[in-house]
Structure formats: C-alpha cells, structure tokens
Amino acid sequence: MIYAENRDIVEFYFTVPNRPGQLKRALEVFARYRVNILNLSAHALPEWERGSVFVFADFTGLSVSAEKVKRELEEVTGSRVYVKEPPVRGFMMDEFAFPLYAFPSARLIILLGRDFQEMVRGLYREVGQTAAVFLYHLAYSGGRFLAEYLSEKLGLRGRELLAEALKIYQASGWGRVEIVECDLHKLRVVLRLYDSIECEAFRGSGEAASQFIRGHLSGLLSGLLRTDVRVMETKCIAKGDPYCEFYMERV
C-alpha cells in the first residue's frame, strides 16, 4: 500500500523466467521510459519455472502510457501482464498479490500496527482484565503450533529451533527478540524483546502489559520443550523500562 498525493501510481503484475538476468530485462522496460519504481516485490523457489513480480510505478508527468509499458513487458517476459490504476489518485492498494504466503503452504496475513493496538485496547475496554486471559490463551495455541511446524519443516531441536523461531517476531513486526540466557535442560530461559507492538500501546500505564506476545512465547517454548511452561514478564516498556524481559517457568 502506498499514498503519494497527486501522483499517478500504477500497479503491475507479471512473471519472468526463473533464470539469471530475466528480472533485469523486465525492469529495463521501466528504465527506458524513465518510469520510477516505488515498490518492487519478486519471489521464486529454485524449482519454479517462473517467478512472480509485483511493481508500483510512478507515471506522473510522463508521456508514455501504462498500456505501452504493459505491451513491451509482455514481449520481454513472454507472459501476460496485469495492470491496475487506482480510483483515488495517489493511493494504491495492492490487488494482485493474494493470498499472501510467507513460503509455500504457509499463508500470511498483515495487520497495521495501530490496527492491532486498537483491537487490544478495545478488548480491555469491553471486558476489562478478562481480556488478559483471553489474549494469553489465544496466542498460546499459535505459539505451540509454530514450534511444532518449524520443528517438522526445519528438522531442528533445542536452542537452534528457538533461535530460528524467534526470528518470526522480528520478520512479522511484533518486536526484536534477543536470547539473554538459554539452558533448556534446566528450563532456564530469559528473553529480551525490543519495541513490542503490544506493549507500545500501553506506554505510561506503569504496569507490565504483555499478554498476547507473552502467551505466544509460552506456547512456543512449550511446543519446543514438549512440556507445559509459561513465560512471565519482569520488565516492560509500558512501565518505563527500555525493553520487555521475560523468564520461563514450569507450569
């Protein structure tokens, strides 16, 4: 999604042969007509014959039409090219890349950070502290699933699996997690979370605020260790600490 006031933004979707240099050939079409690319997303797996390409391009003040660029792209790529111009000038919402996948078979959703925070705050307004229990258990099942799923996919165990699984939090925009201490045999794990999207919504409250992420971490570690554990928050940005910190204990 992009908003560029009073600009003529056009979205393109096409595929290119999955070989070195083929994406470059396609992008040279835009360069030839001095069309500025504002956003580019392209992906393929090694065994795919073609890769998918999504482009937001700026045609403001240019004499060339999107239709002309489309025709040339079709010649260069050997594929059908789809073009979308927005009904509101300058505001482009992607309409071609659906459904979203983190990788094949792992479907993805995206939430605006503020959208998620308002959902959480709204839940507390409606049901009070019962919301904390609801958020914890809602996320717990997801965290446990993630540990089991990644363990099967990656063939990892122990600390290696934990380190890879925690990358999901940063890649998904929840926050950046650092392993401070990890002794899985003694069930001693301390994690530090920077810029928590959940606790950011409660800055200044004076209380530890993580329930959703804490529940997800609890489920993740329970699935990883194959025993019931829970994560407790000792430091929190909502209390004025520079980061959120968690430790694990057996249930």
N, C-alpha and C positions, 0 to 999 in steps of 0.2 A: 504494500500500500504506500502511496506517495501523494503528498499535496504540494504542488508548486503553483502558486497563484498566477493566473493569466498566462500559463504556458500550455502549449499543445502537446500533450503526452499521449503516446500510443503504445499499446502492448502488443508484442509479437510472440507467437509460439511456433516453434518448428523443431525438426530433428536433423541431426547431422550423422554421417557415417562415423562409427566409433573407431577412428584411426587418427594418428597424429596429424595435426595441421588442418583438419577439417573444420573445427570451430573457428580457427583463424581466418580461413577462406570466407566463412559466412559473415564474420564481423567486419571484414574488409568492405563489404557492401555498404554498411552504415558509414564507414570512414570515407568512402568515395564521395558520398553526398553530404559530408560534414554533419551527419546526424549524431548528436551526442547521446551516448548510452548512459542512463541514470542508474539503472539497476540491471544486473545480469545474474541469472542462476542457471547452471548447467550441471547435469549429472548423468553418469552411466556406470554400469558394472562391467568388469573385463569381458564377460561372456556375451554382452548385448551387442547386437549388430549396429544399433543406432543409439545416440544419446539425445536426451531432451534438453531444449534450450528455451528459456523464458527471458524476455527483454522488455524493459521500459525505456522508450526512446523519446527524445525531445525534438519535435519538428517545428518549434517556434521560429517564425521568420524565414523559413526555408522555402524555396520554390519547388522542391521535389515533393511528390505526394507519397503517402504511406503505401498506396496501391502500387506505385512504380517500384518501391523498395521491395515490396512483397513479391512481385513478379521476378525480380532479379534473384532474390533469396531462393525462390523455388527452382530456378535454373541451377544455382550454385550447389544447393543442398540435395537436390533430387527428391524433395519431399514437399508435401502440402504445407503452406504457411498460413497460420491463422492470425487475424489482426482484429484488435478491439480499440475503438476510440471512446472515451468516457462521455456520458451525458452532461457531466459538470466539468467545465473546463479547468484543467489543472489538478483534478482529483482522480487518481487512477487506483482502482481496487482490482487486484489480480483475479481473473475469472477463468483462467485456463488450468492452473496447477491444482486440480482437485481430483481425488483426495490427496492429502499430503502424507508422505511416508518419511520416517527417519531413515529407514532402509527397507528393502522388500519384506513385506508381511508385517512390518511394524508401523501401523498408521499413527499419524501425529495430529494433534490439534494445537492451535496457537491462541493464547489469551493476551489481551493488553494487560500490562501490569496493573494499571489503575482499575481496570475492569475487575480483575481478580480481587484486589484490595477492597473494592466496594462491595463485592459479594460477601467477603468475610465479615466486614464491618456490619453489613446489613443483617447477616445471620445473628450476630451478637445483639443487635438492636431488637430483633424479633423474639429471640428465645433466651436471651441472657447467657449465663455461664454454661448452660446446656450445650451451647454452640461449641465450646471447647472439646467436650466429649465427642460430639458428632464429627468435628473436623479431624480429631485424632484417629478415630476408628475408620473414617472414610479413607484417609491416606494410608493407614497401616496396611490394608489389604493390597493397595497398589505397590507399596514398597516391597512387600513379601513376594508378590508376583514378579517384580523387576529382578530381584535377586535370583529367583529360580529360572527365569527366562534367560538372563545373561549367563548364568552358570551353564545352562544347556548349550547356548549359542557359542560361547567363547571357550568352553572347556576349562574354565579357571576355578580355583578354590581359594579360600582364605583371604589373606591381605591383598593378593593380586586382584581377586574378584572385587573386593571392596574398593580398591583404588580406581578400577575401571568404572564401577557402578556410580561412584560419587561424581564422576565427570559429567553424568547426565544432568546434575543440578546446575552446573555452570552452562552447559550447552543449551539447556532449556530456559535459562534466565531466572532460575529461582535464587541463586546465590553461588558464591565460590567457596567450596569446602576444602579445608586443609586437615590432614590427619596429624594430630598432635602426638598421640600415643596409640599404639595398637599391639595388644597381646591377646590374641583370640583364645589361646589356651586358658588364660586366667580370666577371660571375659573382661579385660581391661581395655576400653576404647575411649579416647577423648577426641572429639571433632570440633573444629572451629569453622563457623560459617560467616562469611563476609557479605554484607549488602543483602540480607534476607528480604525477599519481596513481601513476605508475610509480615515480619516484624516491623518493616519500614512503615506499614500502615498505622502502627501504634506507638510511634516515637513520642516520647514525653509522657507516656502513661505511668511510668515508674514501676511497671511490672513486666516479668518475662512473658512474652506474647506468643511464642511459637507453639502451635498445636498441630496444624496441618503438616508442616515440614518435620516437626518432631515425631509425629505419627508415622510419616513415610520412612524416616530414618529407622524408627523402631521396627517396622515391618521389614525393611531392607536387611537389617542386621539379624533379625530373627530368621529370615529366609536363608541368609548366608551361613549362619551357625546351626540352623536346623534345631533351634531351641527357642523358647519364648524369652525375649529380653525386651526392655523398654529403655528409651533414651530420655534423660532428664536435662533440662536447660538450667545452667548455672549463671551464665552471663547473657545479656540481651541488649541489642541496640535500643529497644523500647525503654530500657532502664537507664540509658545513657552510656552503656559500655561501648567500646569501639567495635565490637563484633559479638556474635552469638556463640556460646560454647556449650557443648553437650557432653555428658558422660553416659555410659551404658551400665545397666544393672540387670541382673537376672530377675524375672518375674517370679 
